[in-house]
Amino acid sequence: MKRMRNTLTFAALALAAVPSVGRAQQTLPDGRSVVERFITAIGGRDAVLRQTARHVLGKVEIQAQGISGDLDLWAQAPDRLVLSATIAGIGSIRSGYDGTVGWSTNPMTGPMLLDSLQLKQVRQQADFYGTLYPASMIKALETVADTTFEGKPCYKVKVTTTWDEEYAEFFEKETGLQIGGIRKQASPQGEIEVVTTASDWRSVDGVLMPFKSVQNIMGMQQIVTTFTSIETKPAPDSVFALPPEIKALTGK
């Protein structure tokens, strides 16, 4: 019986090695082509480049703690960003990048300069044209799976940055939109895995943008962000000025 079982196993393995008649091997699309389809889906490269500034208002909910607050974000080309959130029971949390300095301040940790991987990630976040996956930030794009994400058929693309960080993004096969991602975010507590979903895509001056995102942090805490307004208008330079407590840390 043992010899017969081994013979059957060998035969099964041999048959598995023979190409099936009429069954073509699936070929995954090139990662760059998946991203180019996404760029087309949101309105096209030219439409993205026509915009130079953005002001976003919204709400943020930390569901596990039952708390929420208001969100205010300013972004301006090429790479300036300021995010403010006022959370009930916590206070004001702010972070930003002025083209050189990455920083954050909140009642729990105080003012802090970002460095190492945190600085690289916030610099990428501040890149106003990051949705175009520029060569200055992205070294490689590889489609690694035909899969599902949040129940939707997707292509999973491995993104490799110019500083050799790797993470995954999911592009819906039907629409071409980037509807989620999995990435380890740098923090004072170390790297934390965050699963993000993006939905409720709407046109803002010719470019589709997600008005809702959900972040699951280490599978335990869920943060829901809902945008109530997105306008493509410039901010005064003072908006991006370093807060005094951050400027003091720079020694300038």
Secondary structure, 3 states (H helix, E strand, C coil): CHHHHHHHHHHHHHHHCCCCCCCCCCCCCCHHHHHHHHHHHCCCHHHHHHCCEEEEEEEEEEHHHCEEEEEEEEEECCCEEEEEEEECCCEEEEEEECCCCEEEEECCCEEEECCHHHHHHHHHHHCCCHHHCCCCCEEEEEEEEEEEECCEEEEEEEEEECCCCEEEEEEECCCCCEEEEEEEECCCCCCEEEEEEEEEEEEECCEEEEEEEEEEECCCEEEEEEEEEEECCCCCHHHHCCCHHHHHHHCC
